[in-house]
């Protein structure tokens, strides 16, 4: 009888202790907090460049010397580097001519931007016109595309400038959203302050 009573007590303790359940949830997936700098701008204005604009003080400019392992078409291709954010805006410039017609440049820009439709959820293409005789299209590419923002700017006669934002990471729309929103304002400021020399 003693073993039967011990067994019942043991079983009761086991049953009651199993009823108490501490709910365990796995840690939710998260992303690192990104410290964004204060917005302040400086001027990019060089006498030997056919364009000028304002860009953020937390960015640096470097000359782009290679385009797909080949020498750039002219010396006015630059990169706007956001080292602390892991991003870069590639800026290429072309002079409109009989061999580089505006129609051809517009078509090339369209193809380059719409190449991302494989991964994009959408592409918005609002036009812009500034007081500095700058006209163009700002491509807002949604989803996990490699480049979230691209644009071209022109005066329709002599100048054609194209820019594209890329990051040094695998595209993830959720983790890059705060940085994309932050840099979108900087790209829009660059466009609004863009002037032809």
Secondary structure, 3 states (H helix, E strand, C coil): CHHHHHHHHHHHHHHHHHHCCCCCCCCCCCCCCCCCCCCCEEEEECCCCCEEEEEECCCEEEECCEECCEECCCCCCEEEEEHHHCEEEEEEEEECCCCCCHHHHHHHHHHHHHHHHHCEEEEEEEEEECCCCCEEEEEEEEECCCCCEEEEEECCCCEEEEEEEEECCCCCHHHHHHHHHHHHHHHHHHHHHCEEC
